[in-house]
Amino acid sequence: MPSRKFADGEVVRGRWPGSSLYYEVEILSHDSHSQLYTVQYKDGTELELKENDIKPLTSFRQRKSGSTSSSPSRRRGSRSRSRSRSPGRPPRSSRRSASASHQADMREMRKEVLEVKLTPLVLKPFGNSIRYNGEPERTERDGMLHRNAEEKFHLSEEISSLSTQYSLHPRREEIKLKDIDSKEENIVPTKGSTLLKTSEVLGTQPKSLEFGGVPGVFLIMLGLPTFLFLLLLLCKDKEASLLNFPPPMPALSELWDTRAFAVYLFWFSLQALFYILPIGKVVEGMPLADGRRLKYRLNGFYAFLLTCVAVGAALCWGVELHYVYHHFLPLALAAATFAMALSTYLAVRAAWAPPAALAPASSGNAIYDFFIGRELNPRIGTFDLKYFCELRPGLIGWVVVNLVMLLAEMKLQHRAAPSLAMILVNSFQLLYVVDALWNEEALLTTMDITHDGFGFMLAFGDLVWVPFIYSFQAFYLVTHPNEVSWPMASLIIALKLCGYVIFRCANSQKNAFRKNPTDPKLAHLKTIHTSTGKNLLVSGWWGFVRHPNYLGDLIMALAWSLPCGFKHVLPYFYVIYFTVLLVHREARDERHCRKKYGLAWEKYCQRVPYRIFPYVY
C-alpha cells in the first residue's frame, strides 16, 4: 500500500477542480483504496482531490519570496533611470509594472468571479418575463437591471457544469448578492408611488398536486369510505365471491350504533391518556422552516404495554371482546365519522395558522388542503395531534382487533385453540407493530411528519384504514377457515423473516445515517455529496436497490396473506393495495429527490440503477 504524503489536519494548498488556481485547504482524511484526500476549503466546501493536486504551503512561500526579492532592485533601477526623462512621460519600467499589476488584478478578478458564481442561477419561464433564482424579473425594469441579469446568466453558464458536478455550497458573497437582488426584485413601483409585492402583481407559480389534483382527492374522499364498507361486507359473507360484488348494503340504522361510537371515543381517549403520561424520553424532531425543533415524548411502546394490561384485565373481568367482531361495521363507521370530524376541525383551525406553520405539501386550494392537510404540526398545547394519531389509536388498535378475531374464530368455529393460520397472521402483524413502536423515533424523519400536513388523508388512514383494513386477513379467517401444514408454515415464516430483515436493516441504516452521518460505525458506507449539504447513501442496503425498505414491506405483506390460502383473492387485497401504495410512494420520492438533489441524484441513479418498480417514474 503506497504511503500518504500529507497527514490529517495539515494545512496545504489544493487545486480547484477545472482550474489552475490553488487555495488553502485542510486535510480531513485519506482513502487508502482510491488514494484520494478529502479536503476542506475555508468556506466549508469539502472535495476529494488527488495527491498531485495538493501542494505544501512551503513551495508557494518560496516562489513568493523569490519574486519579491528581485522587485526592489528593479524599482531602484527604474527610479534612477526615470530622473533623466520628461516628467510627463512615464518610465518603461513603471509601464511594465503597471501592466503586471493590471494582469494581477485581472487574475484576482477571475478568482473572485470563480468564488461568486459557483452555484448556477436557475432560469424558469414566467409569462413574458424570466425568473432568476426563483424571483420574477419584470419587463418594466430599466436597462441597467436587465444588463446585470444577463451578465449574471452568462457568468453562471460558464461554470454551471463545474459547480453541479462537485455539489458545491453557495458562497456567502453569492448569498448576499441573491438577497439584495431578491429585495430589489420583490418591489414594483407603480404610478401612484405604491409599492406592491411581485406575487401580488404576477401571482405565484402553482404547485404540482399529487393524487390527480383537486378532482382526484375529491373522488378519493368519496370512494375510500364506500369501498371500505363494501370490502368488509364482502369479507364477512361466507359465500364471498367477486361475482357478487357489490354486496347488498344494510340499512343505515344497522350500521350506525351510538354505543359503538361511545366505545370508539373511549378507546381514543384511553390512548390519549397514555400519550400524555410523563414516561419515556423526550427528543427533538427535524428542523422546521423557521429553524425550530419541536419536542416529542417517545412512550408509544409503554402505551402498548399499558394497553395489553388493560385488555388482559378486561378478559379477567369477563368483558365480552366479541362485541368488536359482531359490531365491526358500526365501529368502522364510528371511526370514519370521527376521522371526518377531526379533518373538519383541522381545516378550520388551519385557516388561522401562520405561514411558518403550513405544510410544504399544502397548495392553498381548500379541497386539496382538506385532504392533504394544511397545517404541518397541529398541536393543542404540547399534544401533537398528527404524531399521536400516527402510532397510537390505529396501530395499537390493529393488534387488539387481531386478538378479537382470534377469540371470535375459536368461539364461532368451536376450537379449543386458534388455527395455525390465525396464529401466523397475529404473530407476523404483532411483530410489525411492536417494531414500529420500539423504533418510534424513526417516525420523526418520515415524509408524513416532515412534509405532509394533517388532514383527511392521514386522519382516515391512521384511524380507519389501519385498524379495519390491515386486520383484513384475521377478519377473513373467522368465516373462511384455512388449514396450513407445518412445512408450508415454515416456508411462510422464512419469507416473513426475510422481508423483516430487509425492512429493519434498511430502515435502521437510513435512520442512523440521518441522525449522525459521522458515526464511526457508518464509516464503511460510501456516499455522494449533494448541494444541500446532505449525503446520499450508495452502499450497504441502499446500494443494493433504491428504497430497500419498501421491498421488505412488500415481502412481509405477502407473508401475511399466504396463511389464508388460495381459495379467494380477498386476503390478497392488502398485497394489491400495498403494491399500489408503494408505487405511489416510490414515484413521489423519485420526483422529490430529483428536484431536491439535482445532478447528485442523477449520479446516485447511475450508481444504484435497480428499482423495485422499474417502469414507474
Disulfide bonds with the S-S distance in Angstrom:
none
